[in-house]
Amino acid sequence: MTTKDFGAIETDYAFFMSHATEAKSDVEEYARKLEGFAEGRSNIHLFDFGCGTGEFSRQLLETLAWPKESLYLTLFEPVDHQQEIAAKRLSRFSDHAIASLGEASFDQRPTFDVIVSNHVLYYAENLGQTITQLLERLDSEGKMLLALAGHENALIKLWKVGFDLLNQPIPYFVAEDVEAVLATHDVCVSKSPSNYQLRFPDNEENRWKILRFLFGDYLRQIPRKEILQQFDQYVQEDQIEINTFSEHFIVQLNPRA
Ligand SMILES: C[S@@+](CC[C@H](N)C(=O)[O-])C[C@H]1O[C@@H](n2cnc3c(N)ncnc32)[C@H](O)[C@@H]1O
């Protein structure tokens, strides 16, 4: 599938993050799923795949409040400067050096107790291979937490309209694709919806920021008027208000863990 450069749309993604309750809902859902996980463990190795600037994991680790001496963090993010920002931002949650995928420290620690990949797998080049590789890195007693939106999500519906206007299928994966790939593995998967709201002052510039975040480079080819109009259905007085949901997947190799 197509890659997407989040370096080029950094401020648009930040606009989305600061006007949506998505991260807060995702954190609450993950924290529920990880309740009690730290009890009795002297070491927890957590891997954040597609960490961006680490803002999401900052909120998650603040909520989890796991002991700094127990927590080891490994990050992977294709936008190099974002990974550097993430490593600085998250360093206060661990007494240990933050590792990145591919470093010796990663090779010495082949499996992780927790793998988090929050709204990332849309952009995998090969979803089947990526999920297989992540599962190979999951400890037998560990948990992998994935969030993605599916076809019923309002923003995925915007993708559908935009890519229909370009006469092409959505070039990214969605929650239903992840669910189908997970079903081919011998793992225990539980799925739950997480509701959130996107709300921002309604003007063309703000609509365009969300569209740039969603479509990246494709946006310049999409008929401007038609795609901007898609927000009309969400107008509430002077705001755009979108209430929608994503899917959360908790994946375990051993369901008793
Ligand atoms: C929607 S952002 C989510 C960032 C962060 N996980 C969060 O929740 O805020 C998607 C992230 O996935 C990263 N990404 C894109 N393609 C990727 C790939 N093939 N493998 C891993 N990460 C990727 C992007 O650079 C971006 O930081």
The ligand as a Tripos MOL2 file, in Angstrom:
@<TRIPOS>MOLECULE
LIG
   27    29     1     0     0
SMALL
NO_CHARGES

@<TRIPOS>ATOM
      1 C1         -1.8860    9.0000   12.8870 C.3       1 LIG1
      2 S1         -0.2100    9.0620   13.3430 S.3       1 LIG1
      3 C2         -0.2420    8.3370   14.9690 C.3       1 LIG1
      4 C3          0.9510    8.7450   15.8160 C.3       1 LIG1
      5 C4          0.8950    8.2420   17.2640 C.3       1 LIG1
      6 N1          0.8860    6.8050   17.3440 N.3       1 LIG1
      7 C5         -0.3480    8.8100   17.9280 C.2       1 LIG1
      8 O1         -1.2160    8.0420   18.3350 O.co2     1 LIG1
      9 O2         -0.4370   10.0380   18.0300 O.co2     1 LIG1
     10 C6          0.4830    7.7760   12.3670 C.3       1 LIG1
     11 C7          1.9780    7.5740   12.5950 C.3       1 LIG1
     12 O3          2.3890    6.3930   11.8980 O.3       1 LIG1
     13 C8          3.6570    6.6430   11.3240 C.3       1 LIG1
     14 N2          3.8440    5.7240   10.1820 N.ar      1 LIG1
     15 C9          3.5080    5.9220    8.8940 C.ar      1 LIG1
     16 N3          3.8500    4.8540    8.1500 N.ar      1 LIG1
     17 C10         4.3830    3.9550    9.0010 C.ar      1 LIG1
     18 C11         4.9380    2.6400    8.8440 C.ar      1 LIG1
     19 N4          4.9840    2.0480    7.6420 N.pl3     1 LIG1
     20 N5          5.4190    2.0120    9.9250 N.ar      1 LIG1
     21 C12         5.3610    2.6100   11.1640 C.ar      1 LIG1
     22 N6          4.8670    3.8480   11.3630 N.ar      1 LIG1
     23 C13         4.3800    4.5020   10.3040 C.ar      1 LIG1
     24 C14         3.5670    8.0910   10.8870 C.3       1 LIG1
     25 O4          4.8310    8.6700   10.6120 O.3       1 LIG1
     26 C15         2.8430    8.7080   12.0740 C.3       1 LIG1
     27 O5          3.7090    9.1380   13.0740 O.3       1 LIG1
@<TRIPOS>BOND
     1     1     2 1
     2     2     3 1
     3     2    10 1
     4     3     4 1
     5     4     5 1
     6     5     6 1
     7     5     7 1
     8     7     8 2
     9     7     9 1
    10    10    11 1
    11    11    12 1
    12    11    26 1
    13    12    13 1
    14    13    14 1
    15    13    24 1
    16    14    15 ar
    17    14    23 ar
    18    15    16 ar
    19    16    17 ar
    20    17    18 ar
    21    17    23 ar
    22    18    19 1
    23    18    20 ar
    24    20    21 ar
    25    21    22 ar
    26    22    23 ar
    27    24    25 1
    28    24    26 1
    29    26    27 1
@<TRIPOS>SUBSTRUCTURE
     1 LIG1         1 GROUP 0 **** ****
